[in-house]
Amino acid sequence: MADQASNDYLDCGRYRYLACGGGVLGALRLPLLYLYLPYRLTSNRMAKQDTSVGRAWYAIHTYAGYENAVARNLRQRIESLGLSDKIFQVIVPTERTVKIKGGRRVEEEEKVYPGYVLVDMIVDDQSWYVVRNTPRVTGFVGSGVNPVPLQQHEVDELLGRMQAAEGSIRHAIDLSIGDSVTIVDGPFKELDGKVGEVDEARGKVKVLVAMFGRETPVELDFLQVKRI
């Protein structure tokens, strides 16, 4: 009953929004305050679907923290119902990141689009119903009862990013260019400076420190600096 109540609430007007030119995926990570083209999660009521689109990628919204469970359940439903000719792939986009917890590096798998699962499928009445009524799914990203497919360039960019990330780690560096920092380790310890460059792929930052009467860029591991 709780799930149904939640879905009814979504049917009554919880809107998602798309940024201008950003596409569907671009909207998934942006605060609603800064977005303006109205898109909403589709309801769970049966609707006649337009099959002319053919095979495409779609985003479905899930309860927070249930992305992997939804993907697992949906794959089981596809297999048991024999829908592999209509629903081809189900992915939860992730990337490996290194964060600092308690002063130590911690490697984690982070979701690229928290609260969303991507599905490669042909939408018709049957496939729509199976996906939409998978437990913990709150709706397709779409307009009214019609899912909106992702743009091909969005899909290509995402899949390319995931492929490039295999075997690599992104460092989650909580610093921005221009931040004032102090160096806490290494030969430049206790010097203050400003962040001039952030390299999350390598886990490095360049800090501009005053030496010899001018600003000198010093490359450091991101663990060696602390925001002032």
N, C-alpha and C positions, 0 to 999 in steps of 0.2 A: 504493500500500500504506500510506503514511503517513497519508493521509486516512482510510482504512478503520480503521486502528488507533485513530485519534483518535475516530471515531464509535463504535467498540466500547467505548472507555473511557467515553463519555457514556452508552451504553446500560447500563453496569454501575453507574450510580448517581451521576452528577454532578447534584446537585439545584439548582434555582433556587427562590427563596422569594418569597412575596408579603407585603407589609406589611398589617397589619390595616386594611381599608377603603381601601387604596391602589390596588387594581386591578392589572392586569398591567403597565401602563406605569409605575406608581409603583414597581414592584419592580425595573425595569430599571436604575435609577440608584442603588439603595440597597445598602450593604455587606451581605453575607450574614449577618454577625454580628448585625445588628439586625432580621432578618426571620424569620418563623417558620412560615407556612403552606406546606407542601411542594408545590412544583411542579417538574417537571424537563423537560429538553429531550427531545422525543419521539425515538424511535429511527428508523433509516432502513429498518427492516424493513416490508414491506407489511402493511397492516392494513385491516380493513373500516371505512370511515369513515361516521359518522352525517351524512346529508345534510339532516336536518330543520332545522338551524340556518339554512340559506340563506346569503345574501350577508352577509359580515361582514369586519372587519379582523382580521388576525393578525400577531403578531410572530415573526420567525424570527431565530435566532442565527447569526452568521457569525464566521469568523476575524477577529481584530482587524485593522483596516486594510484589509479586503477588502469593506467594505459597498458601495461604488460598483461594484466589479467584479461582485459578486453580483447587484446590481440590473440591471446591464447584461446579464449572461449570462441572467438569468431573463427579461427582456423579449425577448431574442432567441429563447429557447426557446418562449415563449408564441406569438410570431409564427410561428415555423417549424412548430410543432405544431398551429396553429389553435385555441388555447385562449382566445382573447380573450372568449369567451362564458362563461368560468368564472373567469378571472383578469383582473381589470379594471385595477388600479393597483398599481404597485410604487414605493415612495418611501423615500428615506433622509432623515429629518428633519434639517435643518441650519438654522443661523442665523449671520449675520455678526457677528463680534465684533472688538473692538479690544483688543489686548494690548500690553504693554510688553516689548520685547526690546532689550537693549543701550541702554536709555534712550530708545528711539524707539517711536512708535506703529506697530504692525504690524496691518493688517487681515487677518483670516483667516476662513475658513468652517469653523465648528465643528459637529460632529455633536451633536444633542440627546441621542441614545441610542447612544453608541459600541458597536459590536458587534452592532447590530440593524438589520434592514430590516423595513418594514411592508408587508403585502400585503393588498389588498382582493380577496376571492375567495369563490367557493362551493367548499367543501371536499367533494370526493368522492374515490374511490380514485385516479382519474387525475390530478386536479389536485394532490392531496397528494403523489403520487409524483414529479411533475415538479418541484414546489417543493423537496421534501425532498432530492432527488438532484441539485440544481443544485450545481456545484462550489463549495466553500468554505462551504456551508451545513452547520451542525452540528446543526440541529434546529429544530422549532417550539417555542415556549414553550407548554407544555401539561402535561397529566397523563397519564402512560403514553404510549400511542401516539396519543392524541386531542388535537389542538390546542385551545387554549382561546381563544375570540374575545375581542378587546378590548371593554371596556364602551363603549357609545355616547358617554357623556359624556367619556370619555378621548379618543376620536377627535375629537369636536367641539372640545374644548379644544386639542388638538394642531394640528389643521388651522387653527383660528382664530389660534393663535399664529404659525404659519408664514405665514399670509396677512398678519397685522399686521406681521410682521418684514420683508416685502418692501419694499426701498428704505430700510430702517432698519438701524441697527447697534447691537448691544449691546456695551457696554464691560465687559470682564472686569476688574473692580476687586477686587484681592486685599486688601480691607479689610473689617472688620466693625465694627458699632456698639460703641463702648467701647474700640477700639484706641487706644493712645497713638501719636501721630505728631508729626513736626516738619515745618514748612512750609519748603520748599526754594526757592520762587520767588514773586515778587510782592511787594506792599507789606508783607505780614506775614511775610516771610522770617525764618527762625531762631526764630520763636515755636513753642512746643510746645502741644499740645492733645490733645483726645480726639475721636474720630469720633462725631458725633451722628446722621448720616444718610448713606446711600449711595444714589445714583441712577445705576444702570447704564445706563438708557436715555439719559441726557444726559451721562454721563461726569463727574458732579459728586459732590463730597462736602461735607458741612457739618461743620466742625471747631469745637469749643467751645474758645476760647482765653481766657485771663485778661486782661481789659482793664478799666481803670477800677474795679478792685476786684471785678469779677464776671465770670462766664463769658459770653462773647458768641459767638453762632454766626456763622461766616464761611463763605460758600460759595466753594469752590475747584474748579478742574479737578483731576482725580485725579492728574495728573502733577505737581502742585504740592506734593504731600505725600509723606512717606516714613515708613513704620512705624519706630518706635524699637525 
